[in-house]
Amino acid sequence: MVKKFLALSMIWMTLLPGVSFSQEAVYPDFSQLQAVFWINRSHANSYDVPITEQILAPTDDREYIRDLLELSRQWFSGIIYGYQFIYRPSDQVREVSEIFTIEPVHQIPWGDDDLEYLGYYEEDQKIELSFRYFPKDYERSRLKAWRSSRLPDMVGQAELPDRTDMQSRMESFDEAVKQAIRNYYRQVIPNKPREIRGRIALRNVPRSFADGGRIFTSLRVIIDTKEVQEYQHF
């Protein structure tokens, strides 16, 4: 039986035409992460096999199912392991172009048996698909370390063209992370730095939606600064 989990946030995101998700985040004891995905009934009925019979394994290759699994895998990894980043602000006076890179520290392997399809629920014109992940002991330690620290956190938002594919979602995610980092360091560093290196972890799953050909993403990240390089001369 599935235990009642702590709903930290309710988040919606369009993945493919007719597909969206909400996320219920992290159990208080870090024993589980859970994500709830929604698909429009009209979209689900366009497939030959009923959707409730399709999601049987964490390696399903059907495109929209794979996208749902992949996104939950990436977001769960971002909450547990986080990302390394390098941010170099642009500076017109010094003729410096902006550089921003973000790389996962580690990711849950594709097909991990601890990432599983949990069940479904039908309501009006929606079908709810639920996924969960059971962190290993060492992953629970990472979760506790991120969330018990006194590291600052910051909100970031992004708006980019929506091409209705996974790539546009990931680009919007990267941009929102960059804006969160930029927002934070503008508050704590009076003079524009040359370069900043550090790590971030997702506080929760990004909030995203598509509207009018645009993809909007909002998120909150925990920030761990490793190095700030200042300019030696103006």
N, C-alpha and C positions, 0 to 999 in steps of 0.2 A: 504494500500500500504506500502510496506517495504521501509523504509528510507535507503538511501545510508549510509553505515557504514564506519568507519575509519579502514582501513586495516593496523594493526600494524605489522602483520607478516603473511607469507604464509607457512604453515607447513603441512608435509605429514607424515602419519603413517599407516603401515600395521597392521590391527586388526586381521582379519581372512584371509584365502586364498582368494585373490581377492578383499579384502576390505581395503581401506585406507581413510585418511581424511586430510583436510586442515582446518586451523582455522583463523578467521578474527578478533578475540579478542573483544575489549571493545569499546563501543560508547564513544565519548568524554564527554558526560554528564552523563555517567554511567547508562543510562536508559535501556541498553540492552547489553547482551553478545551474540555473535553469533558464531556458528561453522558450517563449511561446510564439509560434508563427501562425499567421492567418493567410488563408487563400480564399478568394471569392468563389462561391459555389459554381457560378457560371463558368469560371476558368477551370475549376477542378473537373467539371463534367465534360470538358472537351477532350479528356484523355480516355483511352480505351478501357483501362483498368481503373476501378474506383480508387480514389486517392488514399483511402484508408487501408488499402491492400498493397500500396506501392512502396511505402517507406518501411523496409524491413531490416536494413543493415546500414552501418555508418559509412559504407563505400558505394552507395547507390549512384549509378552513373547517369541517370536521367537529369537533364540540364537544370530544371528548376529545383529539383530535390537536391542536386549536388550544390547548387548555389546556396540553398538554405543551410545545408550541413557545413559548407565551407565558411559561410559568414559566422555561424555560431562557433566553429572551431577557432577562427581568427579572433573574435571578440573575447572568447573565454581565455585564449592565450594572452591577449592584451591585458586582461584583468589580473592574470596570475603572474606572467613573466615581464610584461611591459616591453618597452622599446628603447633603443639607444638613438639619440638624435645629435645632429650638428646643425647649428643655426648661425649663419653669418648675415647680419642685417645689411641691406643695401645702404650705400652712402654716396649720394650724387657728388658731394664736394670732393671726396677721395676717389671717385670713379670706381666704386666697388659695387659689384652686382650681388644680389641676394643669393644665398645658398642655403638650402634646407634639405636634409636627408633624414630619413627615419627607417630603422631596421629592427625587426623583431629580435628580442634577446633570445627567445626560443619559442617554438610552436608545438602545440599538441599534434602528434603525428596524424596524418590522414588515415582514417580507418581504425583509430584507437577504440578498443572495445568499451572504454569508459565513457565515450560519447555515444549516447543512444537516443533513439526515438522512444518517447514516453507514452504518447497516446493522442487522442483527438477528441474534439468536442464540436458539435454542430449547433449553430445559433443563427437564425434568420438566413441571411445571404452569405454567411461566413462559415468556414471550417477552420478550427483552431488546431494546429499541430504543435506538440510540445516536445522539446529536446532538453536533455540534461547531461551534465558532465560531473563525474566524481573525481575530484582532484586526488592525486596520490599524496602520501604523507609529506613528501618534500615540497609538493606544490601548495599544500595547505600552509606549510611554514612560510613560503613566499607570500602568500596572501596575508597572513597575519603580520608579517614584517612590513609590508606596504601600508597596511591599514592601521597598525599600531604606532607607526612613526609620527613625528610631528612635522613631517614634510608639508609644504604648502600645496594647495591645489588651485586650479584655475579653469574657467569656462572658455571654450573656443567655439566659434561659429563659422560656417562657410556656406557659400551659395555659388554653384557652378552649373553649367549646362548639363542637362540630364539626357544621356544617350540610351537610357533603359538597358544598360548592361552593368556587369559587376565592376568594370574598370572605372566608370564614372562615379560609382559609390566609393571606391577606394580612393580616388583622387579627391573627392569631397572630404573624406575622412582625414587624409593627409593635410589638406588645407586647414581644416578645423583644428587639428593638433598644432600646426604651425601658429595659428592665431592665438591659441591658448598660451603657448610658450612666449610669443611676442607680447601678449597682454601682461603676462606676469613680470617679465624682465623690464618692461617699460616702467613698472611701478617701483621696482627695487634697485634699478641701476640708473643713476642720474645721467650719465654720459653714455652715448651709444657705444657698445662694445664691438671689438673686432670680430670675436667669435665666441660662441657658447657651446659647451658639450655637456651632455647629461643623459639622464634616463627619465622616462615617464611611464606611468601605468594608468590604465583606464579606471576611473572611479566606478563607473557603471558602463553599460552598453550605450553607444552613441544613439542619440535621438535624430531620426531622419525622416524626411518625407519629400515626395515629388509633387510639383505643382507648376503648371504653365510652362512645361519644358525645362524647368530648373530643379536641381536637387539641393535640398537644404539639410545641413547637418549641424547638430549641436552636441557637445560632449564636455565632460569634466575630467581632467587628468591630474594625477599626483606628480609633482615635479621634484626630481632629485638632481641638483646641480653638481657637476663634477669639475668643471673648469670654465672660468671666464677670462678671456684674453682681452686686455685693454689695448687701445692704440697708444703708442709711446709718444707720438707727436700729433698735433692737430693736422 
